[in-house]
Amino acid sequence: MENTTIKMQGKGMRVPLYSKVSDLFPTEKNKGYEGNPVVGVLLNGVLSPLSERIEGESTVEEVRLFSTLGRRVYRRTLTLLLFYASSIVYPARALRIAHSLGDGYYFQYEDGESLDVGKLEKVMRHAVSESMKIESIYLTHEKALDYLSKSNSKETIELLMTLNDENYRFLKIGSYMQLYTEPVLEDVSLLTLWELRSYSSGMLLRYPQSRSIKTINKFADNPLLFSVFEETRRDEKRIGINSLGALNHKQSEGEIEEAVLMMETLQRKKIMEIAEKAIKKEEVKVIFIAGPSSSGKTTFSLKLSENLKVLGKKPVKISIDDYYKPRCEVPRDENGDYDFEALDALELDLFRSQIDALTRGNGVHIPSFSFKSQKRTFQEKETVMDEDTVLVIEGIHGLNPKLIPSLDGKYIFRIYISALTSLNLDSSTRISTTDNRIIRRMVRDNRTRGIGALETISRWPSVERGEKDNIFPYQNNADVMMNSALDYELGVLAPMAMPLLRSVDKKEEEAYAVARRLLAFLSFFYPINGIHVPSDSLLREFIGGSIYQAI
C-alpha cells in the first residue's frame, strides 16, 4: 500500500494514501458530545469533514466540537438530520429553512399546512440512536436534477440551473440527499443536544450556544425580530426572488436593474414608515438607533433624518462614537484586548449631561472624536432644541437603558437595525446574517482604511463577543426593527470581497479556513455591476459612491 506524509500537531508522520481523516483519530468517536471530540479538520487549511480522504502530502489540524468551526459542523449536521426526518414523515412536502431566530433556525413547509413536531423528533432521535451514517457522493448534472425533481426541491434545481456544472457533491443519509455546501459529521450519533419545538406556522430547531455549550438555554421568544423576517419574506415573493437561484436568474435574463430598484424602493418606503411612526409619538425628542457592526447605522440615520425633515422636523444627528474615551482609558476584555464595545468605553458623564441639557432646552457644543489622533474637539456653533427638533442618536448602545437612565421614556423612540439576511442558497442552506456583515465590513475596511481581509476576520470574534454583551440583549427594547439587508447586495460585494479573501495566507489557519469558506459561498453568486446601486443606497456605505458626504 502506497503511503504519503502528513504534518499533524507539528509532527510529520506516514499514513496510507487515500486513507480517511477519521482514521487519524480512532478514539475520538467514543467521547460523546460532552467529551468535546474532534468533528472535523483543517486539511491544508480548509475546513473538511472527517470522511475526507488524504490524497497526498498534507497538513492536518484538528477541529473540536466546542470550537467556533466545530459548532458550525454540528449545526449543519443537525439541519441535515431534520431534512432527513421530514423526508420520512412528510415525503411529499417541501421543507424550507427560513432564517435564524435566537438560538435556533426557523423552518416551515411551503404549503403552510400544519405539522407534527413529535413525529419529526421521534425520527430524528431514532436516527441518532442508530448512529446513521452520512455519505458524500457525486451526481452528474442530469442525475442531480432528476433526484431533486422527485423530491420537490425547486430552489436547489433553480440554483443548479444557474451553475451548470458537470457534477455536484451531495450528502446522503438513508435515502435522502442534499447539496453539499459545508462539512458535516460522519454520522449523527453526536447530535444528542438540541430541541425541536413548534413556532408560529413552522418550527424552531434549537442548538447550544457558545456560552452554555453543554445545555439548551431556556427559550426566550423574539416576536419583533420574527415579524421583520416574515415581512422580508413577503417582500421577496413580491419581487420574485426567494433564493439565490432566482437572483442569479434575474441577472442572467437582464432583469436585475428592475429588481434592484424594487428592493431599494421598498427599503425607502420602510424608512419613511419608521419616521412617521416615530413622530406619531408626539412627545418624542430623541430617536436612538442601535445595531451590530456593519448594519448600516450611519446611512440609515442620515436617510431617516431626511424623512424627518420631509415630515416637518429638524433632526440633529449625534454619534455615540464621538463620546469614546481615549484608547488608554478604555477597559479591557477577558482576553486583554481593548473592549470598545463596553458601555464604560464611553465618556458617559459628558454624554448624559449634554443630552439632558438639550432636552431641557439648553445649548451645548456637540463633540467630534478622532480615533486616529485620539482627541475630541467641539463644534463652535451651539446646538439648541426647539419644539420641532429631534435628536437622532446612533451607536451600538442606543437600546441599552443604562446609557442614559435619567431620560424619561416618553421622550424616546428606539430603532434596532441589522442586516437580517433572509435570502437562501436553496431550501436547505441559509445565508448567514453574520457572513453578510463580515463581507460588508471587509469591503468597507479595505476601501476606507486599507485594512486587509485577515485583520477583519481576526477581529470578528471580539466584535461578536461585544455584540452578545451589549447589543443583542437589548434588541427587544426597540419600538421598531429595520432590516438593512438587500437581497442583491452579495452579488455586488462578491467581486470586491473575493480578491481580499484570496489574500489570506494558509499559515493563518482559522482565518484562512473562514476565508476559504466565504470564497466557496460567494462563488455561487452571479456578479452584479455596482453601477446598478443607487447613490443613496444603504449599500453605498460599504462599496463607496454614496451621495451622503458624511460617509
N, C-alpha and C positions, 0 to 999 in steps of 0.2 A: 504494500500500500504506500502510495506516494505521500510524503509529509511536506509541511511548509512551516515557516517560522512566524510566530506572533509575539507581540510585546504586550504583556499584561501586568499592571501594577508595577511598571518599571523594570520587569524582568522578561528576558527572552525565553521562549520555550517552543518545542517542536510538537505539532499536532497533525493528525491526518488531514490531508487536503479534502475539502468539501464536507468536513465534519460540521455538525450543528453547534452553534454557540452555546446552547444549553449544556452540552457535554462538558464544558469548562467549569460548570457549577453544579456538580452532581448532588450535593447535599442541600442546596437552597430550597428546592421544592418542598421539602419536608418541614420547613419552618412555619408555614401557615401565615395568615395575614399579620398577626401581631409580632412575628419574628422579623419583619421588615426585610423580606427576601429580595434577591436580585430578580427584576422583572424585565430587564432589557439591557442593552449595552450601547455604548458609543463605539461603533465599529468604523474605524478610520474617521472618527469624529462625528459620524452621522448616527442619530438615534435609530436603533434597529431592534427587531424582535429577537427573542431567544431562539426562534426557529430558523434564523438566518444561517446560511452556510458560509464557511470560511473558504474563500476562493483563491487565496494567495497570501503573501506576506501582509500582515495586518497589525493594527494596534487595537486593543480591546480594553475598554474601561467599563466597569460595572455600573448599572443604574439601579438603585434600590427603590423599593415601593414608596417609602415615605419622602423621597426627594421630589422636587418640582417636576422633573421629567417622569419619574416613576408614577406619580399621581395621575399624570396625563395618560399614561398607558392604561392604568386602572380604569379611569373614566371612559376611555374609548372602548375598552373591552366590555364594560358594563352596558353601554348603549347598544353594542352589538348583541349582547345577551337578550335585551328587551326586544329587539327586532326579531331575533330568532323565536322568542316566545310568541310574539304576535303572529309569525308565520304559521305557528301551530294552532293557536286559539282562534285567530281570525284570518285564515289563509286568503280570503277574497278581498280583504280590506287593506287600504294603503295607509300605513302609519307614517307620521312625519315628526321629526324632531324640530320643534318650532324655535326655541330660544332658551337661554339660561334664565333662571329665576332664583335668586338667593343661592342656596347651597344645592341646587339641582338643575335638571333640564326639564322643560315642559314639552310634552308630547301630545299630539292629538291625531285623530283619524280624519282623513279628508272628507269622509261622508258626514261627519258631525254627529253620528249616531252614538248611543251610549256604549259603555264598555264595562267589562268586569275585571277590575284590578286584581281581585283574588285569584281568578283563573290564570292571569298572566304571571302573577307572582309565584303560583304553585309550579308552573312550568319552569320558571327561572331557578327556583330553589332546587328543583329536581335535577336540572342540568348541572348545577354546582355540585350537588351530592354525587353525581355520576362522573364528575371531572371531565365533562365533554371536551373533546379536542377541537382546536381551531386550526384549520389548514389554510395554507396560502397557495392559490392556484392561478394559472393564467388562462384567460379565454380570448379567443380571437374576437375581432370586432363583431362579426356576424353572430357568433355563439353568445356573446355578451348581450347583444340586443335581443336575441331570441329569449334568453332567460329572463331578462328584465321586462319584456313584454308580457310574459306569462305571469310574472309576479307583480304586475301593475306598478312598476317603478318608473313613472313617467318622467320625473325630474332627472333621474340618472340617465335615461335614454336621451333626453334633450342635451345633457352635458356631453355625453359621448359623441353625439352627432356633431358637436362643435369641436371636439378634439380629433376625431377621425384617425386614431392610432391603429396600428396593425393588431395589437393585443393589449389587454389590460389585466392588472393584478387584482384578484378578488380574494376575499376572506370567506371561508366556508365552515359553517358549524351545522352539523346534521345535514339537512337538505337545503338549508337557507344559505344564500350567498349575497355578499355586499361588496361594493367597490372599495378597494384598499386605498386609504389615504394616509394612515398613520399606523405605527406599530401597535400590536395588541399582545396579550398573553398567549402562551401555547395552549392553554386550556382554561376553563372557567373556575377551577377549584378554589382559587384565591378570592373570588368575589363573594365574600361572606358578610361584608358590612355595607349595607345600603337599605333604602326604604322606598317603596313604591306606594303612592297614595293618590287618590282621586283629587282633581283640582279643576275647577271651572268645568268646561266640557271635555277635558282631557285628563292628563295625569302628570304627576311630578316624580321623577326618578332622582332621589336624593343620595348624596355621597358624603364621605367625611371631608372636613376642611383641614387645612394645614395646621391650624392651632388646636385642633381636637381630633387628631388623626385616628384615634382608636375608638371614637364614638360618633354617633349621628346626633347632631345638635337638636334641641327641641325646635319644632317647626315654628318659624316666625313668618307670618304672611306679609306680602308686599303688594297689595292690590293696586296701588298707584302705578308702580313700575309695570305690573302686568297689563294694566289698561293701556299704557303707552305702547307696549309691544303689539298688543292686539290692534290698536289704531294704525300702527305702521303696516301690519299685515293687510289691513283693509285697503290702505293706500297702494300697496304693491299690486294687489289684484286689480285696482282701478287702472293702474299704468300698464298692467300686463306683464309684470316681472315678478315671479315668485321664486326664482332660483337663478344660479349663475348661468345655467344653460340658456335661459330666457334672455338674460342680459347680453350674453355673447351673440345670441341670435339677432337682437336689436342692432348690435354693432355691425354684424356681417351683412345685414339687409339694409343698411343705411338709414336706420330709424332711431339711432341713438340720440341725435340732436333734439328731436321731439321729446324723447323720454327724459333727457336731462332737463329740458325746460319745464316739463310737468313736475318733476321731482323738486326743482327749485321753487316753482310757483306754490306747490303745496307747503314747502317749508316757510316761505314768506308769509303765507296765509296763517300758519300756526303761530308765528311770531306776533303778527297783528292781533290774533285772538288772545294771546297771553297779555299783550299790552292793554287790550280792552278789559280783560278780567282784572288786571291789577288796578286800574283806575276806578273800577266799579266799587272797590273798597275805598270809599270816599275819604277816609282819614289817612290813607297811605302816604307816608313821607319818605320811606326807604324801601327800595327793592334790592334784596340780596340775591346774588347769582352764585351758585357753587356747583362744582362737579369735579370729577377726576381729571388727571392730566390728559391733555390733547383732546378735550371735549369741544373746544371752540368757544370757550367762555368769552374771550376778548371780542371776537367778531360778533357773537350773539349780543353782548351788552351794547355794542355800537348800533346794531340793527334794531334792537329793542328801543334804544334811545330815539332813533329816527321815528319809529312808530309812535312813541310817546309825544314827540313834537307834533306829529300829524293830529294827534288827539288833543292838542292844546296844552300840553305840559312842557315844563322846562327841565329836562333831565340834566343832572350833574353827575358825570361818571367819576367814580373813585375806585382805584385798585387797591385791594388789601396788600398786594405785594409792595406797595410804597411805604408800608409801615413795618417792614422787616428790620430786625436788629442787624448790626454789623456781624459778619461771619464769626468773629471771635467771641461774640456773646450768645450765639445760637447753641441751644442744648444739643447733646449728642445722643444717638440712639444706642440700643443694646450692643451694636457692633462697633461702636466708637465713631461712627460717621456723623457729620453734622445733620441734625434732624430738622430740615427746612419745612417739613410738613407739620411740625408740632405747633400748637397754639402759642406756646411760650417763645417761639422764634420771632414773634411779633412784639412791637412796642405797644402793648395793649393799652397802657395809660394814655398815650398820645392819641391812639385811635378812638378810644371811648370818649375822651374829653372833647375831641373835635366833632364827633357825630352828635354827642349830647348838646354841644354849643349850637351846631347848625339847626338841629330840630327845635331848639328853643328860640330861634330867630337871631342868634348872634353870628358874627362873621368869623371866619377862620382862613388861614393860608394853607391850602392843601399841599401836602408834600409830594416829592418825587424821589425815589430811591434808585441809585445806580448800583447794580450788582457788580459791575466792573470795578468802580472806584470804591465801593462800599460806603458811599457818602449820601446823605439826604439833603436835598435843597427844598425850598418852599416857594410856591407861586407868589409873585409880587402882588397880584390882584387878589383882593379879599373876596371869598365866596360867601354869599348870604342867601338864605332861602326866603322865598315869598310863598304865597298860598298856592301857586301853581308849580313850584319847584319840587322835583322828586330826585332823591339821591339814588343812583344806580351803582351799587357796590358789588364788585366782582372779586372772587377769591375762593380758595378751597375751603375756608372756614365759615363761609356765609350762612350755612344752615345750623351751625353749632350755637346753641343757646348761651354758651359760656362766652361767646365773642363779645357781646355787649348786653349783659343780663339786665341792665337798668332800663333799656329801651322798651317802652310799652308795646306789647304785641299788636295793638290796634293800629299802630303806625307802620307795620311791617308787612311786606309781601315777599314770599320766598320762592325761588325758582331753582330746581335741580336740573342740570343739563349733563348729558352724556351721549357718547356715540354708541347707541344701542343697536348694534348690527343685527338685523333680522334676516338678511339675505343669506341663503344657504348654498353650499356647493350642490347638494341634492337633498332628497328627503331624509337621508340618514346621516348627513355630515353637515354640521353647523359651521359657520364662520365666527370665530371667537371675537367678541367685542374687544377683548384685551389685545388680540393681534391687530385689529384695525387701528387701535390707538397707538400701539408701538410703531406701526408703519407711518401713521400721520406724524408722530413725533420725530421719527428718524429722518424723514424728508425735510421737516422744518428745521431740526437741529443742524443738519448739514447745510441747508440753504442760508440760514441766518447766523450761525455761529461757527461753521466749519467743523462741526463735530461729526465723527465717523459713526458708522453703524455699531461698531464694537462698544463704544462708550455708551450709546443709547441703550443697547441691550444689557450691558453690565450694570447700568444704573437702575434698570427697571425693577428688580426685586425690592430695592429700597423705596421706590415710588409706590409700589403696590402695598408695602407694609404701612406706609403713611396714609394711603387711601383707606385701608381697612380700619385704621385707628381714628382717622379724622374726618372722613367724608361719608363712607357708606353707612355708618351707624345713624347718621342724621338725615338720610335722604327722604325718609317718610315725614320729616318736618316740613317738607315743601308744600306749597299751595298748588303748584303745578310742576310737571316734569316735561322737559323738552328733549326730544331725540334729535341730536345733531347729525346723525349718520345719513349719508346719501347713498342709495344703493349702487350708484355708478362709480363712486369715488375710488374704489380699489383698482378699477380699470385705468384710471388716470394716474394713481400713485404707483402702480406696479412698475412701469418703465423707469420711474425715478428711483424707486427703492431697490430694485434688483441689482444694479451695479454696486450700490452701497453694501448690500448683503454679501455679495461675492468678495468684497474686500476683507471680510472677517477671516483671519488665518486659522488653520486647523489646530494650531497649538493652543488656541483659546478655549478649547474643549467645550464646555457647556454653551458658551456664547456662539461658538461655531455650529453646534447642534441646533440651536434656535434659529440661526441664520439659514442653515440648510433646510430646515422645516418650513420657514417662511418662503424661501425661494420655491420650494416644491409646490406650496399652496398658491403662490402668485402666478405660477406657470399655467394655471387653469384659466386665467383671465385673458380675454382679448384686450389688447391695449386700446385706450380711448384717448384721443388727442385732447390736450388741455385747452385747446382753442375753444372747445365747446363749453367750458366752465365760465359762467357769467362773472363779471368783475366784482360784483357784490356778493358772490357766493361765500358761504362759510368755509368751503374747501380752500379758498384762496389764502386763508390764514396759514395754510401749510405749504402750498405749492408756489405762493407768491403771486404778484399781479393784482392784489386787492385794491379796490377803489378807496378803501379806508386807509388814510395816511398814517394812522397810529400803529399799523401792523408792520 
